[in-house]
């Protein structure tokens, strides 16, 4: 066993040498991607509203008529 087993995950020297080791050279800074918010089109707003109204009709049907 090595002198500091906690530094080598309590593995023997042969086991520690047999597993692959990866080393990171230098870290690159990530660039932030900023997208322009183009907003919603009238078609998207209409479809969203229509979908919500359909859901409300189905819920109302099951609550009041069934």
N, C-alpha and C positions, 0 to 999 in steps of 0.2 A: 504494500500500500504506500501511497505517497505521504509526504509530510503533512499536507493539508487536504484531507480527503473531501471536505465540504466544497472545495474549489473544483473538484473533479467529479462531482455527483456521486461520491463514494464508490467509484470504479477503480479497479486495479490499474496499474500502469499499462499493461498489455491491452486491456479493454479500452482504456482512454485513447491509446494510440491507434486502435483499429477503427474507431468511428470517424466519419468525415468531420472536418472543422471548417467553418466558413468565416471569413473575415471581411468586414466592410471597410473599404478604403476611405472614401470621403462621401459625405452625404450631400446630395444636391438639393437646393431649395426648390420647393414646389411653387409654380406660378399659379396665382389665383385666376380662375377663368370667370370673367364677369359677362353674363349674358344680358343683352338688352331686353327689358320687359316690354314686349310689343302689345301686351294687353290681349283682350278677347275680341273676337269679331262678333258681329251681330248674329251670324248664323250659329256660332257656338253658344251664345247667350240664349237664343231661341230654343235650341235643342236641349240645353240644360233645364230651362224653364218647363218645356214640354215634358221632359222626363220626370221632373218633380211633380208636376200636376197629375201625370198618369199614376205615380205612386200614391199620391193623396187620394185619388179616385178609388183605387183598389183598397186602400186602408179604410176609407169611408164606407165602401160597399160592405166589407166584412164586419165593420163595427155596427152599422145601423140596419142593414137589410138581412143579415144572416144571424 
